[in-house]
Amino acid sequence: MDEDLSAATRCVVAGREAQPGAQVGAPLVLTSTYRAGGSRIYGRTEHPTWEAFEEALGALEGGESLVYSSGMAAVAAVLSLVPLGGRVVAPTAAYNGVLSTLAHREEEGTLTVNRVDPTDAEGVIRALEGADLLWLESPSNPLLEVADIRALAAAAAQRGVLCAVDNTFATPLGQQPLALGADLVVHSVTKYLAGHSDVVLGAVVTGPTAAGRALRERLARHRTLHGAVAGPLETWLALRGLRTLHLRLERASANAAELVRRLTGHPALERVRYPGCGAIVSVDVAGGAEAAEAVCRRVRLWVPSTSLGGVESQVERRRRWESESAAVPEGLLRLSVGIEDVGDLWRDLDSALRG
Ligand SMILES: *Cc1c(COP(=O)(O)O)cnc(C)c1O
């Protein structure tokens, strides 16, 4: 694809077939196998609907992508690159599925984990010596902490440590970790990329270099052999969602910035967390768990639910999950701001906060 196309145009055209007579919408192909003699063999190994989505996401991230059955399947594929007994440097607070997987792998003795504060670059760099993988998530879920990906990826590369960045929150429109020096980008496609709260899907993106291609081959083999393959319908829906990613994010981010302006200093809140961009805002409700739960019961327009990144605004008290990091305050509500009218969102949230 044209190198100089803007990200918005890429969202619309990437992965689209160009030959005369080609269908303009991506093909939704339902087949488990292919007639012998061609380049495709079996539906667990290759699929035309995956290829369209993978080309589109690769074009947005500046690399080559592989789609998986979920974000966690993508995480598991990246962790498969760590040798048995290897060491992972990972944040103390991040997406709780990733933290739980690392804790489980540590308990069974197949990995060791160094937990670090990703905002303390020197501390992270000290932990890198002899490690196999640096795991970053920036901004992080749900504390919205920001890591210096460029500095940390460079330090990892110097020490021969692979660097993976979970880019679910920022999306490729917010940052492109490969260009910042990361080796691997992970997405819960379930969230912003698909964007309509109707699919569970994941992806890994690798760089367009020889080293990136070698990683991609190992990941593709893991996908084929472990079988965490994406359904064609889910992949097709995700590509359809991706076509409007730039518009959805533009509106959701503008809504989030306006809500942050109005929420700052709100009498029901102790703190507003916002990295200055994106559409996730976390707020610490005064009065802790009980007060925060009451807000979730009182909202009418906001949807009390787990997950994020859909067109609809969602709210969740994260510590309702036992697996959530203890670094997350009991009264923290994660707000995933959607694309509704911001005045309506504000009235509903403000009245729920006031009780
Ligand atoms: C949701 C999420 C995941 C896991 O993705 P699933 O699609 O739910 O498997 C990973 N990382 C982050 C940051 C997430 O928010």
PDBQT file of the ligand as one rigid body, heavy atoms in Angstrom, charges set to zero:
ROOT
HETATM    1  C1  LIG A 401      -9.239  -7.051  27.152  1.00  0.00    +0.000 C 
HETATM    2  C2  LIG A 401      -7.766  -6.937  27.159  1.00  0.00    +0.000 A 
HETATM    3  C3  LIG A 401      -6.948  -8.040  26.858  1.00  0.00    +0.000 A 
HETATM    4  C4  LIG A 401      -7.519  -9.438  26.615  1.00  0.00    +0.000 C 
HETATM    5  O1  LIG A 401      -8.228  -9.503  25.421  1.00  0.00    +0.000 OA
HETATM    6  P1  LIG A 401      -9.475 -10.510  25.171  1.00  0.00    +0.000 P 
HETATM    7  O2  LIG A 401      -9.876 -10.143  23.782  1.00  0.00    +0.000 OA
HETATM    8  O3  LIG A 401     -10.497 -10.213  26.203  1.00  0.00    +0.000 OA
HETATM    9  O4  LIG A 401      -8.948 -11.898  25.270  1.00  0.00    +0.000 OA
HETATM   10  C5  LIG A 401      -5.578  -7.837  26.820  1.00  0.00    +0.000 A 
HETATM   11  N1  LIG A 401      -5.041  -6.631  27.080  1.00  0.00    +0.000 NA
HETATM   12  C6  LIG A 401      -5.794  -5.549  27.382  1.00  0.00    +0.000 A 
HETATM   13  C7  LIG A 401      -5.145  -4.240  27.668  1.00  0.00    +0.000 C 
HETATM   14  C8  LIG A 401      -7.185  -5.670  27.434  1.00  0.00    +0.000 A 
HETATM   15  O5  LIG A 401      -7.926  -4.594  27.767  1.00  0.00    +0.000 OA
ENDROOT
TORSDOF 0
